[in-house]
Amino acid sequence: QAAKSARTVVITGVPDGLLHDDVMTDILVIHFQMSKNNGGDVEEVMYPTTKKGVAYVTFEDQEVVESVLKKDEHRLEDKRLSRYYPLKVTRYCENVSAFVIYLVALPL
């Protein structure tokens, strides 16, 4: 089983304040488990987070991360939402800040 960070994606564009957090978490789980969204078994959804409109979705298999990232457009749709919301899905990287510091420190 791959490290949790390798099985996690960052979701931005989650509609904030429309529904109860638990309901939004359920909607995200449903979206990312659907085969039409290239999804698979979801291990965990972290929502809400410290950043508004951001959620973290961890899948049971790393392969699902790759297929979810390949999908051109993720539209969060549910009968409890008045319209669809486009989501941006990116790979989770816990080393981003360390990497940026490393790049800044590189001699030119």
N, CA and C atoms as an extended XYZ file, in Angstrom:
324
Properties=species:S:1:pos:R:3:atomname:S:1:resname:S:1:resid:I:1 pbc="F F F"
N         0.856       -1.204        0.000 N   GLN     1
C         0.000        0.000        0.000 CA  GLN     1
C         0.886        1.246        0.000 C   GLN     1
N         0.649        2.118       -0.944 N   ALA     2
C         1.459        3.327       -1.078 CA  ALA     2
C         1.214        4.257        0.112 C   ALA     2
N         2.187        5.115        0.362 N   ALA     3
C         2.049        6.100        1.438 CA  ALA     3
C         0.779        6.915        1.242 C   ALA     3
N         0.205        7.330        2.355 N   LYS     4
C        -1.060        8.064        2.296 CA  LYS     4
C        -0.953        9.295        1.395 C   LYS     4
N         0.161       10.018        1.470 N   SER     5
C         0.311       11.232        0.657 CA  SER     5
C         0.261       10.911       -0.831 C   SER     5
N         0.740        9.735       -1.222 N   ALA     6
C         0.737        9.337       -2.636 CA  ALA     6
C        -0.657        8.944       -3.106 C   ALA     6
N        -1.547        8.683       -2.158 N   ARG     7
C        -2.914        8.276       -2.502 CA  ARG     7
C        -3.922        9.409       -2.304 C   ARG     7
N        -3.400       10.620       -2.111 N   THR     8
C        -4.258       11.766       -1.791 CA  THR     8
C        -4.222       12.808       -2.898 C   THR     8
N        -5.388       13.397       -3.165 N   VAL     9
C        -5.476       14.522       -4.096 CA  VAL     9
C        -6.056       15.720       -3.353 C   VAL     9
N        -5.733       16.908       -3.881 N   VAL    10
C        -6.245       18.158       -3.327 CA  VAL    10
C        -7.372       18.626       -4.247 C   VAL    10
N        -8.500       18.936       -3.657 N   ILE    11
C        -9.663       19.389       -4.416 CA  ILE    11
C        -9.894       20.859       -4.091 C   ILE    11
N        -9.925       21.712       -5.107 N   THR    12
C       -10.263       23.114       -4.885 CA  THR    12
C       -11.534       23.431       -5.663 C   THR    12
N       -12.253       24.443       -5.201 N   GLY    13
C       -13.504       24.819       -5.850 CA  GLY    13
C       -14.720       24.205       -5.180 C   GLY    13
N       -14.520       23.594       -4.009 N   VAL    14
C       -15.645       23.014       -3.274 CA  VAL    14
C       -16.544       24.174       -2.812 C   VAL    14
N       -17.838       24.123       -3.153 N   PRO    15
C       -18.718       25.224       -2.755 CA  PRO    15
C       -18.780       25.334       -1.229 C   PRO    15
N       -18.490       26.511       -0.738 N   ASP    16
C       -18.363       26.713        0.704 CA  ASP    16
C       -19.642       27.305        1.292 C   ASP    16
N       -20.071       26.772        2.413 N   GLY    17
C       -21.180       27.359        3.151 CA  GLY    17
C       -22.567       27.086        2.596 C   GLY    17
N       -22.681       26.259        1.549 N   LEU    18
C       -24.005       25.974        0.974 CA  LEU    18
C       -24.733       24.890        1.749 C   LEU    18
N       -23.975       23.882        2.132 N   LEU    19
C       -24.554       22.729        2.812 CA  LEU    19
C       -23.750       22.444        4.081 C   LEU    19
N       -24.310       21.633        4.946 N   HIS    20
C       -23.595       21.215        6.152 CA  HIS    20
C       -22.324       20.471        5.731 C   HIS    20
N       -21.260       20.615        6.495 N   ASP    21
C       -19.974       19.996        6.148 CA  ASP    21
C       -20.081       18.482        5.930 C   ASP    21
N       -20.874       17.818        6.770 N   ASP    22
C       -21.036       16.361        6.629 CA  ASP    22
C       -21.670       16.008        5.291 C   ASP    22
N       -22.646       16.816        4.880 N   VAL    23
C       -23.346       16.578        3.611 CA  VAL    23
C       -22.381       16.788        2.442 C   VAL    23
N       -21.594       17.858        2.508 N   MET    24
C       -20.618       18.132        1.446 CA  MET    24
C       -19.579       17.011        1.374 C   MET    24
N       -19.158       16.512        2.524 N   THR    25
C       -18.212       15.392        2.550 CA  THR    25
C       -18.814       14.178        1.851 C   THR    25
N       -20.080       13.881        2.125 N   ASP    26
C       -20.764       12.756        1.467 CA  ASP    26
C       -20.813       12.943       -0.045 C   ASP    26
N       -21.134       14.156       -0.478 N   ILE    27
C       -21.217       14.451       -1.914 CA  ILE    27
C       -19.851       14.242       -2.575 C   ILE    27
N       -18.785       14.653       -1.893 N   LEU    28
C       -17.428       14.466       -2.426 CA  LEU    28
C       -17.083       12.976       -2.513 C   LEU    28
N       -17.426       12.214       -1.482 N   VAL    29
C       -17.168       10.766       -1.499 CA  VAL    29
C       -17.879       10.129       -2.697 C   VAL    29
N       -19.167       10.452       -2.864 N   ILE    30
C       -19.953        9.899       -3.971 CA  ILE    30
C       -19.316       10.262       -5.312 C   ILE    30
N       -18.941       11.543       -5.476 N   HIS    31
C       -18.343       11.998       -6.739 CA  HIS    31
C       -17.084       11.198       -7.064 C   HIS    31
N       -16.202       11.054       -6.071 N   PHE    32
C       -14.904       10.425       -6.346 CA  PHE    32
C       -14.934        8.898       -6.309 C   PHE    32
N       -16.097        8.311       -5.990 N   GLN    33
C       -16.227        6.862       -6.100 CA  GLN    33
C       -16.846        6.457       -7.428 C   GLN    33
N       -17.442        7.416       -8.145 N   MET    34
C       -18.121        7.091       -9.407 CA  MET    34
C       -17.125        6.773      -10.520 C   MET    34
N       -17.433        5.712      -11.272 N   SER    35
C       -16.546        5.333      -12.372 CA  SER    35
C       -16.547        6.394      -13.474 C   SER    35
N       -17.674        7.113      -13.652 N   LYS    36
C       -17.716        8.150      -14.704 CA  LYS    36
C       -16.758        9.303      -14.393 C   LYS    36
N       -16.337        9.406      -13.143 N   ASN    37
C       -15.364       10.425      -12.755 CA  ASN    37
C       -13.959        9.828      -12.605 C   ASN    37
N       -13.778        8.625      -13.162 N   ASN    38
C       -12.509        7.885      -13.061 CA  ASN    38
C       -12.151        7.581      -11.611 C   ASN    38
N       -13.152        7.529      -10.756 N   GLY    39
C       -12.914        7.354       -9.323 CA  GLY    39
C       -12.750        5.913       -8.895 C   GLY    39
N       -12.692        5.744       -7.580 N   GLY    40
C       -12.528        4.422       -6.983 CA  GLY    40
C       -12.811        4.518       -5.493 C   GLY    40
N       -12.424        3.486       -4.776 N   ASP    41
C       -12.721        3.439       -3.342 CA  ASP    41
C       -12.024        4.564       -2.583 C   ASP    41
N       -12.831        5.342       -1.884 N   VAL    42
C       -12.321        6.471       -1.105 CA  VAL    42
C       -12.073        5.995        0.330 C   VAL    42
N       -10.867        6.250        0.802 N   GLU    43
C       -10.525        5.877        2.176 CA  GLU    43
C       -10.957        6.970        3.149 C   GLU    43
N       -10.739        8.232        2.735 N   GLU    44
C       -11.004        9.338        3.653 CA  GLU    44
C       -11.178       10.646        2.886 C   GLU    44
N       -12.050       11.499        3.392 N   VAL    45
C       -12.186       12.862        2.874 CA  VAL    45
C       -11.964       13.815        4.037 C   VAL    45
N       -11.027       14.731        3.861 N   MET    46
C       -10.812       15.769        4.873 CA  MET    46
C       -11.493       17.044        4.404 C   MET    46
N       -12.598       17.365        5.049 N   TYR    47
C       -13.335       18.579        4.740 CA  TYR    47
C       -14.189       18.907        5.950 C   TYR    47
N       -14.265       20.153        6.379 N   PRO    48
C       -13.541       21.309        5.847 CA  PRO    48
C       -12.067       21.278        6.275 C   PRO    48
N       -11.286       22.105        5.614 N   THR    49
C        -9.869       22.236        5.958 CA  THR    49
C        -9.614       23.695        6.341 C   THR    49
N        -8.373       24.011        6.636 N   THR    50
C        -8.041       25.387        7.019 CA  THR    50
C        -8.190       26.348        5.858 C   THR    50
N        -8.163       25.821        4.624 N   LYS    51
C        -8.345       26.673        3.443 CA  LYS    51
C        -9.778       26.548        2.944 C   LYS    51
N       -10.410       27.678        2.706 N   LYS    52
C       -11.801       27.707        2.257 CA  LYS    52
C       -11.957       27.054        0.882 C   LYS    52
N       -12.948       26.176        0.763 N   GLY    53
C       -13.226       25.554       -0.524 CA  GLY    53
C       -12.253       24.463       -0.934 C   GLY    53
N       -11.435       23.998        0.029 N   VAL    54
C       -10.432       22.969       -0.266 CA  VAL    54
C       -10.746       21.698        0.524 C   VAL    54
N       -10.612       20.564       -0.153 N   ALA    55
C       -10.783       19.266        0.502 CA  ALA    55
C        -9.626       18.359        0.079 C   ALA    55
N        -9.348       17.372        0.909 N   TYR    56
C        -8.350       16.356        0.581 CA  TYR    56
C        -9.064       15.023        0.502 C   TYR    56
N        -8.861       14.310       -0.604 N   VAL    57
C        -9.482       13.003       -0.782 CA  VAL    57
C        -8.363       11.965       -0.878 C   VAL    57
N        -8.437       10.961       -0.003 N   THR    58
C        -7.464        9.870       -0.015 CA  THR    58
C        -8.156        8.614       -0.521 C   THR    58
N        -7.551        7.997       -1.528 N   PHE    59
C        -8.093        6.776       -2.118 CA  PHE    59
C        -7.397        5.558       -1.530 C   PHE    59
N        -8.044        4.405       -1.648 N   GLU    60
C        -7.435        3.171       -1.154 CA  GLU    60
C        -6.289        2.727       -2.056 C   GLU    60
N        -6.386        3.036       -3.352 N   ASP    61
C        -5.342        2.628       -4.302 CA  ASP    61
C        -4.738        3.835       -4.999 C   ASP    61
N        -3.435        3.820       -5.147 N   GLN    62
C        -2.734        4.923       -5.806 CA  GLN    62
C        -3.115        5.047       -7.279 C   GLN    62
N        -3.472        3.926       -7.911 N   GLU    63
C        -3.848        3.962       -9.334 CA  GLU    63
C        -5.053        4.884       -9.554 C   GLU    63
N        -5.941        4.935       -8.581 N   VAL    64
C        -7.136        5.777       -8.705 CA  VAL    64
C        -6.732        7.247       -8.792 C   VAL    64
N        -5.694        7.630       -8.048 N   VAL    65
C        -5.190        9.012       -8.109 CA  VAL    65
C        -4.839        9.358       -9.543 C   VAL    65
N        -4.117        8.462      -10.205 N   GLU    66
C        -3.688        8.714      -11.583 CA  GLU    66
C        -4.892        8.881      -12.508 C   GLU    66
N        -5.897        8.014      -12.364 N   SER    67
C        -7.047        8.106      -13.269 CA  SER    67
C        -7.905        9.340      -12.987 C   SER    67
N        -8.029        9.704      -11.716 N   VAL    68
C        -8.795       10.910      -11.355 CA  VAL    68
C        -8.109       12.153      -11.925 C   VAL    68
N        -6.782       12.169      -11.875 N   LEU    69
C        -6.026       13.316      -12.397 CA  LEU    69
C        -6.122       13.411      -13.917 C   LEU    69
N        -6.349       12.284      -14.593 N   LYS    70
C        -6.427       12.286      -16.053 CA  LYS    70
C        -7.745       12.848      -16.569 C   LYS    70
N        -8.775       12.832      -15.737 N   LYS    71
C       -10.088       13.326      -16.180 CA  LYS    71
C       -10.003       14.832      -16.420 C   LYS    71
N       -10.459       15.255      -17.605 N   ASP    72
C       -10.342       16.667      -17.988 CA  ASP    72
C       -11.099       17.601      -17.064 C   ASP    72
N       -12.339       17.241      -16.769 N   GLU    73
C       -13.170       18.177      -16.023 CA  GLU    73
C       -13.969       17.433      -14.952 C   GLU    73
N       -13.811       17.867      -13.729 N   HIS    74
C       -14.610       17.312      -12.636 CA  HIS    74
C       -15.716       18.312      -12.323 C   HIS    74
N       -16.962       17.837      -12.407 N   ARG    75
C       -18.110       18.678      -12.083 CA  ARG    75
C       -18.811       18.076      -10.875 C   ARG    75
N       -18.842       18.831       -9.804 N   LEU    76
C       -19.538       18.368       -8.611 CA  LEU    76
C       -21.029       18.611       -8.812 C   LEU    76
N       -21.777       17.505       -8.955 N   GLU    77
C       -23.214       17.618       -9.198 CA  GLU    77
C       -23.958       16.758       -8.185 C   GLU    77
N       -25.025       17.288       -7.647 N   ASP    78
C       -25.845       16.551       -6.697 CA  ASP    78
C       -27.196       17.249       -6.619 C   ASP    78
N       -28.239       16.483       -6.368 N   LYS    79
C       -29.573       17.095       -6.294 CA  LYS    79
C       -29.675       18.107       -5.150 C   LYS    79
N       -28.774       17.996       -4.180 N   ARG    80
C       -28.787       18.942       -3.050 CA  ARG    80
C       -28.093       20.262       -3.385 C   ARG    80
N       -27.438       20.301       -4.543 N   LEU    81
C       -26.782       21.530       -5.004 CA  LEU    81
C       -27.635       22.166       -6.094 C   LEU    81
N       -27.700       23.488       -6.116 N   SER    82
C       -28.556       24.171       -7.093 CA  SER    82
C       -27.993       24.120       -8.510 C   SER    82
N       -26.695       23.906       -8.636 N   ARG    83
C       -26.050       23.826       -9.955 CA  ARG    83
C       -24.802       22.971       -9.814 C   ARG    83
N       -24.077       22.768      -10.913 N   TYR    84
C       -22.827       22.021      -10.779 CA  TYR    84
C       -21.689       22.988      -10.482 C   TYR    84
N       -20.652       22.462       -9.849 N   TYR    85
C       -19.480       23.265       -9.508 CA  TYR    85
C       -18.240       22.603      -10.099 C   TYR    85
N       -17.480       23.355      -10.906 N   PRO    86
C       -16.241       22.775      -11.447 CA  PRO    86
C       -15.206       22.643      -10.323 C   PRO    86
N       -14.565       21.500      -10.263 N   LEU    87
C       -13.535       21.261       -9.259 CA  LEU    87
C       -12.178       21.155       -9.933 C   LEU    87
N       -11.165       21.598       -9.251 N   LYS    88
C        -9.795       21.420       -9.732 CA  LYS    88
C        -9.157       20.342       -8.852 C   LYS    88
N        -8.608       19.333       -9.489 N   VAL    89
C        -8.005       18.216       -8.768 CA  VAL    89
C        -6.508       18.211       -9.039 C   VAL    89
N        -5.719       18.270       -7.986 N   THR    90
C        -4.260       18.244       -8.140 CA  THR    90
C        -3.658       17.218       -7.194 C   THR    90
N        -2.468       16.797       -7.534 N   ARG    91
C        -1.748       15.820       -6.721 CA  ARG    91
C        -1.349       16.463       -5.391 C   ARG    91
N        -1.490       15.724       -4.321 N   TYR    92
C        -1.068       16.208       -3.007 CA  TYR    92
C         0.438       16.018       -2.889 C   TYR    92
N         1.119       17.026       -2.388 N   CYS    93
C         2.565       16.903       -2.183 CA  CYS    93
C         2.933       17.591       -0.890 C   CYS    93
N         3.308       16.791        0.088 N   GLU    94
C         3.643       17.384        1.381 CA  GLU    94
C         5.004       18.070        1.350 C   GLU    94
N         5.755       17.832        0.291 N   ASN    95
C         7.096       18.412        0.216 CA  ASN    95
C         7.150       19.675       -0.635 C   ASN    95
N         6.010       20.217       -0.999 N   VAL    96
C         5.983       21.385       -1.884 CA  VAL    96
C         6.775       22.536       -1.277 C   VAL    96
N         6.520       22.869       -0.030 N   SER    97
C         7.208       24.028        0.561 CA  SER    97
C         8.709       23.769        0.660 C   SER    97
N         9.100       22.557        1.007 N   ALA    98
C        10.526       22.231        1.086 CA  ALA    98
C        11.161       22.337       -0.303 C   ALA    98
N        10.430       21.901       -1.314 N   PHE    99
C        10.927       21.938       -2.684 CA  PHE    99
C        11.118       23.391       -3.145 C   PHE    99
N        10.165       24.249       -2.832 N   VAL   100
C        10.253       25.665       -3.207 CA  VAL   100
C        11.456       26.306       -2.522 C   VAL   100
N        11.642       26.014       -1.247 N   ILE   101
C        12.793       26.557       -0.514 CA  ILE   101
C        14.091       26.081       -1.162 C   ILE   101
N        14.112       24.816       -1.555 N   TYR   102
C        15.281       24.240       -2.218 CA  TYR   102
C        15.561       24.984       -3.530 C   TYR   102
N        14.534       25.245       -4.322 N   LEU   103
C        14.723       25.941       -5.588 CA  LEU   103
C        15.224       27.362       -5.383 C   LEU   103
N        14.677       28.037       -4.390 N   VAL   104
C        15.066       29.420       -4.104 CA  VAL   104
C        16.531       29.462       -3.672 C   VAL   104
N        16.959       28.424       -2.943 N   ALA   105
C        18.322       28.406       -2.412 CA  ALA   105
C        19.370       27.955       -3.439 C   ALA   105
N        18.911       27.454       -4.579 N   LEU   106
C        19.861       26.978       -5.589 CA  LEU   106
C        20.701       28.138       -6.140 C   LEU   106
N        22.018       27.934       -6.230 N   PRO   107
C        22.838       29.003       -6.849 CA  PRO   107
C        22.599       29.056       -8.346 C   PRO   107
N        22.587       30.232       -8.888 N   LEU   108
C        22.334       30.390      -10.333 CA  LEU   108
C        23.618       30.349      -11.118 C   LEU   108
